[in-house]
Amino acid sequence: GGMAAEPAAAVVVEGASMEDAASALVNLGYPQATAWQALRSVQQRDPEAAAAMRVEELIREALRALA
């Protein structure tokens, strides 16, 4: 069992990545609410994949959701 610690760590990283991605989308001109809505839709579609994504990947997926 070394797996138990992993999900908690992923949540922390994911939180920071999500905030960075939201900030990047806002910088691109999207309203903050829209940016978060897109990121949440990415997260809900595949929470495990979203947790593993780097900021750039989250941004790309969110832009795809917004397109």
C-alpha positions in Angstrom: 0.0 0.0 0.0 1.9 3.1 -1.0 -1.1 4.2 -2.9 -3.0 5.8 0.0 -1.0 9.0 0.0 -1.2 9.6 -3.7 -4.8 10.9 -4.1 -4.3 13.7 -1.5 -1.1 14.9 -3.2 -2.9 14.8 -6.6 -5.7 17.0 -5.2 -3.2 19.7 -4.0 -1.4 19.7 -7.3 -4.6 19.7 -9.2 -5.9 22.7 -7.3 -2.8 24.8 -8.2 -2.9 23.6 -11.8 -6.6 24.4 -12.1 -6.0 27.9 -10.7 -3.0 28.5 -13.0 -5.1 27.2 -16.0 -8.0 29.5 -15.0 -5.7 32.4 -14.7 -4.2 31.7 -18.2 -7.7 31.5 -19.7 -8.7 34.8 -18.1 -5.5 36.3 -19.5 -6.6 35.1 -22.9 -9.8 37.2 -22.5 -12.3 34.7 -21.1 -14.4 35.7 -18.1 -13.3 34.0 -14.9 -16.6 32.2 -14.5 -16.4 30.8 -18.0 -12.8 29.7 -17.5 -13.8 27.8 -14.3 -16.9 26.3 -16.0 -14.7 24.9 -18.8 -12.1 23.6 -16.4 -14.8 21.9 -14.3 -16.3 20.3 -17.3 -12.8 18.9 -18.2 -12.5 17.6 -14.6 -16.0 16.1 -14.5 -15.5 14.3 -17.9 -12.4 12.4 -16.5 -11.4 13.4 -13.0 -8.4 11.0 -12.9 -7.0 12.3 -16.2 -7.6 15.9 -15.2 -5.8 15.4 -11.9 -2.8 14.1 -13.9 -2.7 16.9 -16.5 -0.1 19.6 -16.5 -1.3 23.2 -16.7 -0.8 23.4 -20.4 -2.9 20.3 -21.0 -5.7 21.6 -18.8 -5.7 24.9 -20.7 -5.8 23.0 -24.0 -8.7 20.8 -22.9 -10.6 23.8 -21.5 -10.2 25.7 -24.7 -11.5 22.6 -26.5 -14.5 22.7 -24.2 -15.1 26.4 -24.9 -14.8 26.0 -28.7 
